[in-house]
Every structure is written in C-alpha cells, then in structure tokens.
Amino acid sequence: MLSFGQNELKKCISSIGLYNSKAKNIIGLSKILIEQYNSKVPTDFDDLVSLPGVGRKSANVFLNSGLGVPTLAVDTHVFRVSNRVGLVKEKDVFKTEQSLLNVVPKKYLLYAHHWLVLHGRYVCKAQKPSCETCIIHDLCEFECKRFLELGEGFAFVGRQFHLDVGDEDFYIDLLFYHLKLRCFIVIELKDNKFKPEYAGKMNFYLSAVDNLLKHSTDQPSIGLILCKSKNNVLAEYTLRDMTKPIGLAEYRITENLPENIKTALPTIEELEAELSKISDEEK
C-alpha cells in the first residue's frame, strides 16, 4: 500500500465520499501497522482507535465481524433504529453503544449489528419507514404510536398508505381511523415550514379517502398537517372543502373544525408538545 502511494490510491477511491482524507488515513495507518505492529492489525480496542481514521464504529466492526468479539458497532442505522423502536433512549452514539451492550443478550451480540443495520436500510428507513410491514411493529415505540396515546379512539391503519387515483399512485404518510368520531384521520408529516400548497394536497387526500375508503355511515375525514420548522413543530387540523383561503401568514385552519370534533381530538398544543419531544429525541 505504501509503495502504491497516496495519489494513486486517491484515484482508485475517488468515487466515494471524503476520498482525500480517507486516502491519507489509509497510507498513515499502513505505515503505523508496519512500523509498530509488525504488519499485523492489532486486536486491542484502544490500539485500533489510535490508528488514523479508525473510530469506535470501525474498531467494533473489525472486532465483531472479523474476530467474533461479542460487541456492537453503532452506525447511523443502528443509532436511529435502536432509539426509534425503544431498545434504548440515548442522544449520542457512545451512550447508545453502552446501553445496547447492557440490553442485548450476549448470545445475540455477534449478529445484532447486522440485524439492526439491515432493518434500518430496508424497513425502518430514515424518511419513510415501512411500519405497516414491520415484524416488530407491535413492540415498536415509533412516533406514530404517540398519536394512539394522545387520545382515546385512534386506530392505526397504515403508514405510506397507498391510494390509486386515476391510475396514479399516491401515498399518505399516516392514516388512522377514529373510533369515536367514526372517521378517517389523514396525517401528513413535513420537515419544513407550512406552505399553502400543503392544504391543497391534504384536501385531495381527504376527498380520495372519502371516495375510496369511507363507509356510508362514516363522518367526513379529517386532515392533520404537521410541519417542523428549525426551532419548533407546528400542527394544524384541516377539513376538506375549505372555503377560507389559506396563506402562509394566516395559519388558522383550526377554525374550520366543529366544536364536537375539537373536543374529541388532542389539542394543537398537546400535539406540538408531544411532537417536540420526538424532535428533541432525534437530535
């Protein structure tokens, strides 16, 4: 590797991110292995993390997958999934690693990292988790369950719920049925500030749900738009067939809700408080 040289190595790995620093670290690591470890990779954790470019995750991956040591590497998938589903409740990688080592039985530690990574890549994805097909949905503590805890009557129907309208595919972020109100609750999650077009899209979803899913004895569907700004979370209810124009400055969709519906649903303040907790946990 040393004879290959840093410049040639950079050409070979230029398709990956941060290839300049990675090439530098690989050359530096190779030199240290030759000079200090007789060209062998050390098996001590502290020695591993002292090498250029080797952090806790890489060291634990080598010890776990390469040497069969019962430890657990925490990458972005493991961190997200383990905290999202409720295995642990930590706000940084190191504390997540330590907590997982305490809760995961030793006999599963050899493969726990791989299971969590695969679950995070293909099921519990960062932006669009497939809760409806997840085999641990009944055990999970993900945010959609917060709605079930906010008031009696919420029944979870699906996440990324598919609608076929005019031979085109549409997907609702979260769909619930309210047993007391006898209506569907359509929820859209937005990672930015409220935009007027969100209400138009919500009206489309509500019309589609009422036409495709609503029973003749059900009440008209209710929509809930959750918007996350940089500093807080905003939540507003909306009904379809709104007659009042909606603008970004006049954010008053709540006024369209009849009083009997308002009392059966969690308040905007309750929603914002609960969703802010979720936002804080994910920081």
N, C-alpha and C positions, 0 to 999 in steps of 0.2 A: 504493500500500500504506500509506503514511504517513497519507494522508487517510482511509483506511478505519478505521484505529485499532486499537489492541491489543485493546480489549474486544470489538469486532465480530469481529475475527479469531479470538479465543478461542471465540466461539460457533460459528464455521464449522468449527473443527478439534477441537471438544470430544469427538468420538468416538475420537480417537487418544490414546495414552498421553502423559503429560507435556505436555499441551497448553498449560498455563500458561507453562512455561519456553520452549516452542517458539514460542509467540506473541510473547513478549518478545524472543527472539533474532531472529525474523524482522523485527520492527519495527526493532530495533537494527541489524541487518545492512542493511536497506533504507536507513536514514539514512546509514550509512557509505558505501554504494555511491554515493549521490547526492553527498555532500559531498567524498569523497576520490577516487572513481574515475569521475566524470562519468557516473554511472548505468550503468556497464558492469561486468560481473563480471570481476575480474582473472583472468589466466591463469597467474600465478606461484603455485607451491605455497605458499610462505611467506606470500604475501598472502592466499591463500584461508583458510589455517588461522588467520589472525589475526582473521577475521570471527567475530562472535558465533554460537555453536552449530555452527561448522564444524570438524570434526576431520579426522584423516588419511583416514578412510574416505570421508567426503563429498567431500573435496577430490580424492581419487583417482578417485572415481566420475565427478565432473564432467570432470576432465582426460581420463579414459579414454573414457567414453561420449559426452561432449559434444564433445570436441576431438580425439579419436583419438590421444591420447598413449599410448605403449606402457608403461603402468604397471599396477599391480594393487591394487585396493582389497580390504582384508581385513575382512569382517564375521564374524558368528558362524558362518555356514555355511562360509565359506572357511577360517576358523581350524580348525574341527572336522575338516572333510574332509581338508584338506591334511596335518594332523598325524596323523589316524587312518589314512589309507591309506599314509602313509610318504613323501609328497613332501618333507616337511620334518619335523624333530623339534625344535620350539621350544615354549616355555612362555608366551610373551606375543605379543600382536598385532604389535607393531613388529618383533620378530625374525622372526616368521613372514613378514611382508611382505618384509623384506630377503632372507630365504632363498629365498622364491619367485621374486623378481626374478633371483636367481642361477641357479635351476634351470629355470625356464620359458623356452624359446626365445623370442627377441624376436618372431618372426613370429606367435606364439600369444598374446602379451600383450594384444592388443586384445579378445579374447573369453574369455580364461582365467577372469576373474572371473565372468562369466555362466555358464560351463560348471560351475564349482565350486559356485556358488550353486544352480543347478538340480539338480545331483547331490545336494547336501545337503538340498534341500527334498523331493525326490521319491524318492530311492533311499537315499542314505546319511544317513537321518534320525537325529536325536539319540538317541531312545529305542529305536526299532525299525527299524534299518537293514535293507534288503532285500538281504542278501548273496547269497541264492540266485538273484536275477535280475540282479545287478550285472555289467556287462560288463567290469569290471576286477577281478573277484574273484580271478583268478589272480595279479594283481600287487599286491593289497592286503596290508597288514600289520596289519589289524584284529585285535582281541583273540581272536576265535575261532581264529585261526591259532596263538595261543600254546598251545592245547591240543595241536595237532599236534606242537609242539616239546617238550612236556613228557614224552613217552614214545613209544616205537615202537608202532604199531598203530592209532592214532587215524585214522579216515577220516571226513571231514566229510560229513554227509548233508544238513543244511539248517538255516536259521535261520528262526524263526517257522514251524516245520513244522506243517502243517495236519493235524488229526485230526478225523474225522467220527464222533461217538459219539452214538447215539440221536437222529440228525437234528439235532444241535447241533454248532457249530464250536468247536474248541479249538486252541490254538497253543502248541507247545513252543518255548521260547526258542532252544535249540541242541540239535541231535540229531547224534550221532556213532555210528559203528559201530567196535567194537574188533576188529581182525582176529585178534589172538592169543587174546583171551578168547572170541571168537565170540559177541558180544552187543552190543546197542544201549546207548549211554550217553546218558541224558537229562539235560540241564543246564538248570537254572532260575536266572536272574540276578535278584537282589533288591537294591534300592538302600537297604535299611534293615536293622535288626537281625533276627535269626532270630525267627520266630513259629511256634508249634506247628502251626498250620494249613498251613504250607508243606509239612510232611512228608505230611499227608493228601492234598494236591493232587499231590505227587510220586508217591505210591502209586497214585493214579488214573491218572496219565500212564503209569507203568510197566505197569500192568495193561492199559491200552489199547494200548500199543506191543506188548506180548507177544501180545495177541489179534489185532491188526490187521497187524503187520509182521513179527513174529518167525517165522523158519522153524523147522520141527520139529527141526532139528539145532542150532539156536542155544541158547545158555545164557540164563537169565533176565536181563532187562535190569537195568542199574544206574543209579541216580539220583545226581546231584550237585547240591546246593543251594549256591549262592554268595551269601553275604549281606554287604553292605557297610555297615558302621557308620560313624560320623563319623570315627573315628581309624584304623580298620583294615579288613581284609577277612577274613571268616570263610568257610571252605569245609568242607563235610561230605558224606560219601557216605551213601547210604541204599539199602536193598533193599526191594522190595515185600513185603507180608505180614509187616510187622514185628510182633513180639509184645510188645515192650517199649514202655510208654507214653513219649511224648516231651513234655518240658516245656521251657520257655524256660530254666529254671535248670539242668536236666540235659541238656546238649547233647552226647550221646555216641552219635550214630548210627553212628559209625565202627566200634563194637564189633560190629556186625552183619555186617561183611564177613569172609568166609572168608580165611584166610591166603594162599592161592594167588592170590586176586583182589587183595589188598592189594599183593603184590609186583609185580604186572603193571601197576598204575596208579601215577601220580605220587602222592607222599605229600601229606597235607594241608598240611604245612609248605611243600613245593615250590609247591603251588597258591597258597597265601596269599602267598608271597614274589613269585611272578610276577604275581598279580593286584594286589598293592600297587604294583608298578611301573606297571601300567596306570593305576591310580588316581592316582598321582603325576604321570604324564604328562598327565592330563586336567585337573589343577588349574591 
